[in-house]
Amino acid sequence: MARSSIFMLLLVAAVLQISVGVRAQGTNTFDWDFQVRGDAICTNLATGVTIDNHPPYAMNTAGFSDSHRNIISYDTDDIYALGFEKLSSDPSASFALSIYKWFPSDSSARPSVFQAKGLTGIVATVDEGATFRILRTGSLELRASDGSLAWTTGTESAGATRMEFDLDEGNLILYNKSGAKVWESRLNNGSR
Ligand SMILES: *[C@@H]1O[C@H](CO)[C@@H](O)[C@H](O)[C@H]1NC(C)=O
């Protein structure tokens, strides 16, 4: 009896855990259909990232810290988040577009596994008030607060129709209509 009660508790816990994971469809993946959604503008603020035209499900449910301002994150420890990463503690410090493991239980992050870099291999940096743009054209852009372009995937003409962020693998992927990968952060730092 006791044993089956414990089993039921574990089962309920597992189901609850899964329902957290599927908040944005799939198992800890965040999906974005370029054809369905308009442009999304995600702004880097000290109070956290604001998102214009966000989807019906939340994009950044796991909070943020001054050094890591999450754009896409879930409230589960030890899975990846995409966000603006402050590169030094200097109040006027610059930020990178980064992927890192995030721990909402204490708002901490592990060292980044990805930082968007230009063709020269140098990390693209932006300021507070900068924007990460998910554009209907099928490309992603990082712009400083004055609107100047710091980094882009350069995929406008690549036919990307869907974006996926895999929170288990820490990979941001663009797919075309036939499901082929057009760009992925794991293999590509993008281009300026
Ligand atoms: C998607 O990309 C693959 C690989 O480059 C290509 O063979 C295919 O034709 C593309 N599909 C579309 C609809 O553009």
PDBQT file of the ligand as one rigid body, heavy atoms in Angstrom, charges set to zero:
ROOT
HETATM    1  C1  LIG A 201      15.906  22.515 -47.681  1.00  0.00    +0.000 C 
HETATM    2  O1  LIG A 201      17.319  22.321 -47.679  1.00  0.00    +0.000 OA
HETATM    3  C2  LIG A 201      17.716  21.121 -48.303  1.00  0.00    +0.000 C 
HETATM    4  C3  LIG A 201      19.207  20.973 -48.078  1.00  0.00    +0.000 C 
HETATM    5  O2  LIG A 201      19.891  22.127 -48.472  1.00  0.00    +0.000 OA
HETATM    6  C4  LIG A 201      17.327  21.170 -49.764  1.00  0.00    +0.000 C 
HETATM    7  O3  LIG A 201      17.717  19.957 -50.411  1.00  0.00    +0.000 OA
HETATM    8  C5  LIG A 201      15.825  21.365 -49.881  1.00  0.00    +0.000 C 
HETATM    9  O4  LIG A 201      15.461  21.513 -51.231  1.00  0.00    +0.000 OA
HETATM   10  C6  LIG A 201      15.398  22.592 -49.103  1.00  0.00    +0.000 C 
HETATM   11  N1  LIG A 201      13.942  22.686 -49.124  1.00  0.00    +0.000 N 
HETATM   12  C7  LIG A 201      13.299  23.804 -49.404  1.00  0.00    +0.000 C 
HETATM   13  C8  LIG A 201      11.801  23.738 -49.395  1.00  0.00    +0.000 C 
HETATM   14  O5  LIG A 201      13.879  24.855 -49.683  1.00  0.00    +0.000 OA
ENDROOT
TORSDOF 0
